[in-house]
């Protein structure tokens, strides 16, 4: 019997949207086995349709050395509760979503994304790549995992089996069916995989590594060797330092474009021919307009999702092109929920996560990269000129400040800009933190100030139609945030 009197605390491991922790101190074979059993009991078995055969979970993993042992233990936990496992081996996170979608099976991806080498984790989804989060079962999985670790796992009368299946070629074919690159002009493309899963998927999708026909792309690989110790740089392209090698390589090779993937290759970052980053907001606008044009040609009015610190250029251009837009909180769970609710064709985030209705409403860095390659390959103009149309405004980027009292600092900023009317008439909303906007008046600007969920930080994002206005608003807000009585300082 399970003793549930004092289950251990797993909140730092099994979080709101995924599992992530240090190996083996937090995540090891014993814990992975218990998570597998708990997932079976909380999500898989209660939702299983007997008419579809035996309950089965598809499992993939990234290149981290701890992956094989954790996958085997997780599959064993599923098996103890009577659930089968299909192992697809090395894959990107969007490769796992593809498998979950086409096989109509719940899925588990073993990855810690861009986290350092000592970490691993699990991203879980229902059949069709629908997410499992804290509000849709993960909290209950966490509680039952703790009880299983403390009291043991009972074994089902019929144990589950483990089989293997190859899915890489199918993944590549599926993506090529969504964006046809065969007719574009030849492009020279430098790709930095950061020793992550892009080194596995790029040869299959953009080259002929999976046996598909060659495309008019010359791929120049950077750090394609799969190595979970990340010997060259962190697999987190959101940090500017991790883009420097790619930027230099693009210029050195005279390339048309550079693409960087994170560790599990579900995000992509784009570099122009001069070695300059193209903002994720610009990519969201570019891809969003392509999807709007396609949907409108088929007689549909499409919806595009964007989060509230994405550039104003996204709703401006999408609405002008005849699409609808929905603004969401920051975070992939909110984007995915809104994608499904509105049957949105596409969604983008400032963090370079891109979501597609035709990819099970899930995020995929590879498909976003293919859209950019298609757009670039359809014109003789260089990427810098193409991106310029999608970057008309000036943005601060995210600026973090460590403060003693988050609520007090936020209240002071609101009082200054709203109650004391230092900026004239403004609008204010509290969808995620506080957003104060002067966009309907001249000069046009807005800023968002929101608290970190895990640290005493305030995160500031400012955008304006002109750079000098952005800098003025940025400095005014930071002066309020970091004033002496707020004990504020850069994070």
C-alpha positions in Angstrom: 0.0 0.0 0.0 1.1 3.6 -0.6 1.7 5.7 2.5 0.5 9.2 1.5 1.0 10.7 4.9 4.0 12.8 4.1 4.9 12.7 0.4 8.2 14.4 -0.6 8.1 17.8 -2.2 8.8 17.7 -6.0 7.7 21.2 -6.8 11.2 22.2 -7.9 11.4 19.3 -10.3 7.9 18.9 -11.7 7.0 22.5 -12.5 4.0 24.2 -14.0 4.7 23.1 -17.6 7.3 20.4 -17.6 9.8 18.4 -15.6 13.3 19.7 -15.2 16.1 19.1 -12.7 19.7 18.2 -12.0 20.8 14.6 -12.7 21.0 12.5 -10.6 20.3 14.6 -7.5 16.8 15.6 -8.6 16.0 13.5 -11.6 17.3 9.9 -11.8 16.0 6.5 -12.9 14.0 5.9 -9.7 12.2 9.3 -10.1 11.7 8.8 -13.9 10.1 5.4 -13.2 7.7 6.9 -10.7 6.8 9.8 -13.1 6.0 7.3 -15.8 3.7 5.3 -13.5 2.0 8.4 -12.3 1.5 9.7 -15.8 -0.1 6.4 -16.7 -2.6 6.6 -13.8 -3.4 10.3 -14.0 -3.5 11.0 -17.7 -3.0 7.9 -19.9 -5.4 5.3 -18.5 -8.3 7.6 -17.5 -8.4 9.2 -21.0 -7.7 6.0 -23.1 -10.2 4.9 -25.6 -10.3 1.1 -25.6 -11.5 1.1 -29.2 -8.0 2.3 -30.2 -6.2 -0.7 -28.8 -3.7 -0.7 -26.0 -2.8 2.5 -24.2 0.6 3.7 -25.6 3.0 6.6 -25.1 5.6 7.7 -27.7 8.9 8.7 -26.2 11.8 10.7 -27.6 15.1 12.1 -26.2 17.7 14.7 -27.0 21.5 14.1 -27.0 22.1 14.4 -23.2 24.1 11.4 -21.8 21.5 10.8 -19.1 18.7 10.3 -21.7 18.8 6.6 -22.4 18.7 5.5 -18.7 15.9 8.0 -17.9 13.9 6.9 -21.0 14.2 3.2 -20.1 13.2 3.9 -16.5 10.2 6.0 -17.6 9.1 3.3 -20.0 9.4 0.8 -17.2 7.1 2.9 -15.0 4.5 3.1 -17.7 4.8 -0.7 -18.2 4.3 -1.4 -14.6 0.9 0.3 -14.9 0.0 -1.6 -18.1 0.9 1.1 -20.6 3.0 0.4 -23.7 5.9 2.6 -24.9 7.1 3.3 -28.4 10.7 4.7 -28.4 11.6 6.9 -31.3 15.2 7.6 -30.1 17.0 10.8 -30.8 14.7 13.6 -31.9 14.0 17.3 -31.5 11.1 18.4 -29.3 9.0 19.2 -32.4 9.9 15.8 -33.7 8.2 14.3 -30.7 5.2 16.6 -31.2 5.1 15.3 -34.8 5.1 11.7 -33.6 2.4 12.4 -31.1 0.3 14.1 -33.7 0.5 11.6 -36.5 0.4 8.5 -34.3 -2.3 10.0 -32.1 -0.5 9.0 -29.0 0.4 10.8 -25.8 4.1 11.8 -25.8 7.1 12.3 -23.6 10.2 14.2 -24.7 13.3 13.9 -22.5 15.2 17.2 -22.8 16.3 20.1 -20.7 16.3 22.4 -23.8 18.9 25.0 -23.4 19.8 24.2 -19.7 23.4 23.3 -18.8 24.7 19.7 -19.2 23.9 18.5 -15.7 20.2 19.0 -16.3 17.6 16.8 -18.0 13.8 16.9 -18.0 10.6 15.8 -19.6 8.0 17.6 -21.8 4.7 15.8 -21.7 1.8 16.0 -24.1 -1.5 14.2 -24.7 -2.4 12.7 -28.1 -2.2 15.2 -30.9 0.6 17.1 -29.1 -1.8 18.7 -26.7 0.1 20.0 -23.7 0.0 18.6 -20.2 0.4 21.4 -17.7 -0.1 22.0 -14.0 -3.7 22.9 -14.5 -4.4 20.0 -16.8 -2.9 17.0 -14.9 0.7 17.7 -14.1 0.0 18.8 -10.5 -1.7 15.5 -9.9 1.1 13.6 -11.6 3.6 15.4 -9.3 1.6 14.4 -6.2 1.2 10.7 -7.3 4.9 10.6 -8.2 5.8 11.6 -4.7 3.5 8.9 -3.2 5.0 6.3 -5.5 8.5 7.2 -4.5 7.6 6.9 -0.9 5.3 3.9 -1.0 6.1 1.9 -4.1 4.3 1.2 -7.4 1.8 -1.5 -7.7 2.1 -3.6 -10.9 -0.8 -4.1 -13.3 -2.0 -7.6 -14.2 -0.8 -7.2 -17.8 2.5 -5.2 -18.1 3.1 -2.8 -20.9 5.6 -3.6 -23.7 8.4 -1.5 -25.2 9.0 -1.2 -29.0 11.1 1.0 -31.2 10.1 3.1 -34.2 11.9 5.3 -36.7 10.2 8.7 -37.3 12.9 11.0 -38.6 12.1 10.6 -42.3 8.3 11.0 -41.7 9.0 14.2 -39.7 11.1 15.6 -42.6 8.4 14.6 -45.2 5.7 16.2 -43.1 7.5 19.5 -42.8 8.4 19.6 -46.5 4.7 19.0 -47.3 3.9 22.3 -45.4 6.6 24.5 -47.1 7.9 23.7 -50.5 11.5 24.9 -50.9 12.3 23.1 -54.1 11.7 26.1 -56.4 13.5 28.8 -54.4 16.7 30.5 -55.6 19.9 28.9 -54.3 20.8 30.0 -50.8 23.9 29.6 -48.7 22.8 28.9 -45.1 25.0 28.7 -42.0 23.3 26.7 -39.3 24.5 26.7 -35.7 23.1 23.7 -33.9 24.9 24.4 -30.7 25.7 20.6 -30.4 22.0 20.1 -30.0 19.3 18.3 -31.9 19.4 20.7 -34.9 22.5 18.7 -35.8 20.2 15.7 -36.2 17.2 17.3 -37.9 18.7 19.8 -40.3 20.5 17.2 -42.4 17.2 15.3 -42.6 14.9 18.2 -43.4 17.0 20.7 -45.3 19.5 18.3 -46.9 19.2 14.7 -48.1 20.1 12.9 -44.9 16.7 11.2 -44.6 16.7 10.1 -48.3 14.6 13.0 -49.5 15.5 15.0 -52.7 18.1 17.7 -52.5 17.0 21.3 -52.0 18.6 24.4 -53.5 20.3 25.0 -50.2 24.0 25.0 -49.3 24.1 24.2 -45.6 27.3 25.2 -43.8 27.2 23.3 -40.5 28.4 24.8 -37.2 28.5 22.5 -34.1 26.4 19.7 -35.6 28.1 17.0 -33.4 25.5 15.8 -30.8 27.1 16.5 -27.5 25.1 17.2 -24.3 28.1 18.8 -22.6 27.8 21.7 -25.0 31.6 22.1 -25.6 31.4 25.2 -27.8 28.7 27.4 -26.2 25.4 27.1 -24.4 22.5 26.0 -26.7 20.5 29.1 -25.8 20.5 31.5 -28.8 18.4 34.0 -26.7 21.7 35.0 -25.1 23.7 37.3 -27.6 27.0 35.7 -26.7 25.8 32.4 -28.0 25.2 33.9 -31.5 28.7 35.4 -32.0 30.2 32.3 -33.8 27.2 32.2 -36.1 27.4 35.9 -36.9 31.1 35.6 -37.7 30.5 32.5 -39.9 27.7 34.1 -41.9 30.0 37.1 -42.8 33.1 34.9 -43.4 31.2 32.5 -45.8 29.3 35.3 -47.5 26.1 33.5 -46.6 22.6 34.6 -47.3 21.3 33.8 -43.8 22.2 32.2 -40.5 20.0 30.1 -38.4 20.6 29.1 -34.8 18.6 26.4 -32.9 18.4 25.8 -29.2 19.3 22.5 -27.5 16.1 20.6 -28.4 15.6 22.6 -31.6 12.1 23.8 -31.0 13.2 27.5 -31.3 15.1 29.1 -34.1 16.9 32.5 -34.3 17.7 34.2 -37.6 20.8 36.2 -38.6 21.0 38.4 -41.8 23.8 38.5 -44.3 25.6 41.2 -42.4 25.7 39.1 -39.3 22.9 41.1 -37.6 20.1 39.3 -35.6 16.6 39.5 -37.0 14.2 40.0 -34.1 11.7 37.2 -33.3 8.9 39.9 -33.7 10.0 40.5 -37.3 10.0 36.7 -37.9 6.5 36.5 -36.4 5.3 39.3 -38.7 6.9 37.7 -41.8 5.6 34.2 -41.2 2.2 35.5 -40.0 1.7 37.5 -43.2 2.6 34.4 -45.3 0.0 32.4 -43.4 -2.6 35.2 -43.7 -2.1 35.4 -47.4 -2.5 31.6 -47.8 -5.7 31.5 -45.7 -7.2 34.6 -47.3 -6.6 33.0 -50.8 -8.7 30.0 -49.6 -11.5 32.2 -48.4 -10.8 32.2 -44.7 -10.1 35.0 -42.3 -7.1 33.8 -40.2 -6.2 34.5 -36.6 -2.6 35.1 -35.5 -1.6 34.9 -31.9 1.2 37.0 -30.3 2.3 37.7 -26.8 2.1 41.1 -25.2 5.8 42.0 -25.4 6.0 41.2 -29.1 6.4 44.3 -31.3 3.4 46.4 -32.3 4.4 45.7 -35.9 2.7 42.3 -35.6 -0.9 43.4 -35.0 -0.4 46.4 -37.3 0.7 44.4 -40.3 -1.6 41.4 -39.7 -4.7 43.6 -39.4 -3.8 45.6 -42.4 -3.5 42.3 -44.4 -7.0 41.2 -43.4 -6.2 38.9 -40.5 -7.3 38.9 -36.9 -4.9 39.0 -33.9 -5.2 37.8 -30.3 -2.8 39.2 -27.7 -1.8 36.8 -24.9 0.3 36.6 -21.7 3.9 35.6 -22.0 4.5 31.8 -21.9 4.0 28.9 -24.2 1.1 27.4 -22.3 -1.0 30.6 -22.8 -0.1 30.7 -26.5 -1.0 27.1 -27.0 -4.3 27.5 -25.2 -5.2 30.5 -27.4 -4.1 28.8 -30.6 -6.5 25.9 -29.9 -9.3 28.2 -28.7 -9.2 30.5 -31.7 -8.2 27.8 -34.3 -5.3 30.2 -35.0 -3.2 29.5 -38.0 0.0 30.8 -36.4 1.4 32.2 -33.2 4.7 33.8 -32.3 6.6 34.8 -29.2 9.5 37.2 -28.5 11.5 34.1 -27.3 11.5 32.6 -30.8 8.9 30.0 -30.2 6.6 29.7 -33.3 3.3 27.8 -33.3 1.4 26.4 -36.3 -2.1 25.1 -36.6 -0.9 22.7 -39.3 1.6 21.3 -36.9 -0.9 20.3 -34.2 -0.9 23.8 -32.8 2.6 23.1 -31.4 5.8 25.0 -31.7 8.5 24.1 -34.2 11.7 26.0 -34.9 12.3 24.1 -38.1 9.0 25.0 -39.8 9.6 28.7 -38.9 13.0 28.5 -40.4 11.6 26.9 -43.6 9.1 29.8 -43.9 11.9 32.3 -43.7 14.0 30.4 -46.3 11.0 30.3 -48.6 10.4 34.0 -48.3 14.1 34.8 -48.8 14.4 32.4 -51.7 11.4 34.0 -53.5 13.1 37.3 -53.8 16.5 38.6 -55.0 16.6 41.1 -52.1 18.9 40.3 -49.2 17.5 39.3 -45.9 18.4 42.6 -44.3 16.1 44.4 -46.8 13.4 41.8 -46.3 13.5 42.1 -42.5 13.6 45.9 -42.6 9.9 46.0 -43.5 9.0 44.0 -40.4 11.2 46.1 -38.0 9.9 49.7 -38.2 9.9 50.5 -34.5 12.6 50.7 -31.9 12.6 48.3 -28.9 14.6 48.2 -25.7 14.7 44.4 -25.4 14.0 42.9 -22.0 15.7 44.7 -19.1 15.7 43.1 -15.6 16.0 45.0 -12.4 16.3 43.4 -8.9 14.1 45.2 -6.4 13.3 44.9 -2.7 9.6 45.3 -3.1 8.1 44.4 -6.5 4.6 45.6 -5.7 5.7 48.9 -4.3 7.9 49.7 -7.3 5.2 48.7 -9.7 2.7 51.0 -7.9 5.2 53.9 -8.1 5.6 53.5 -11.9 1.8 53.3 -12.4 1.2 56.3 -10.2 3.8 58.4 -12.1 2.5 57.5 -15.6 -1.2 57.2 -14.9 -2.2 59.1 -11.8 0.4 61.9 -12.0 0.0 62.0 -15.8 3.7 62.6 -16.6 3.1 61.4 -20.1 -0.3 62.7 -21.0 -3.3 60.4 -21.7 -2.4 56.7 -21.6 -4.1 53.4 -21.6 -3.3 50.7 -19.0 -4.0 47.0 -18.9 -3.0 44.2 -16.5 -3.1 41.1 -18.7 0.4 40.2 -17.6 2.1 42.7 -15.2 1.2 46.2 -16.3 1.2 47.6 -19.8 1.0 51.4 -20.2 0.5 52.6 -23.8 0.6 55.9 -25.5 0.4 54.3 -28.9 -2.8 56.1 -30.0 -1.2 59.5 -29.5 2.0 61.2 -30.6 4.7 60.3 -29.8 3.8 56.6 -30.0 5.2 54.3 -27.3 4.3 51.5 -24.9 6.0 49.6 -22.1 5.3 46.5 -20.1 6.6 45.9 -16.6 6.0 42.4 -15.2 7.4 40.5 -12.2 9.5 37.3 -12.5 7.7 34.2 -11.2 10.8 32.9 -9.5 13.0 35.9 -8.4 12.5 39.5 -7.0 12.9 40.9 -10.5 10.9 43.3 -12.6 11.2 42.8 -16.4 10.8 45.9 -18.5 10.1 46.0 -22.3 9.7 49.3 -24.1 8.9 50.0 -27.7 8.4 53.3 -29.6 8.0 54.5 -33.1 11.2 56.5 -32.8 14.5 55.5 -31.1 14.9 58.7 -29.1 11.4 58.3 -27.7 12.0 54.7 -26.7 15.2 55.7 -24.9 13.5 58.5 -23.1 10.6 56.3 -21.9 13.0 53.5 -21.0 15.2 55.8 -18.9 12.2 57.4 -17.2 10.8 54.0 -16.1 14.2 52.6 -15.1 14.8 55.7 -12.9 11.5 55.0 -11.1 12.3 51.3 -10.8 15.9 51.8 -9.6 15.5 54.8 -7.4 17.3 54.7 -4.0 14.2 54.1 -2.0 13.3 51.1 -4.2 16.7 49.5 -3.6 16.6 48.8 -7.3 19.6 47.6 -9.4 20.3 45.8 -12.6 19.8 42.1 -12.3 
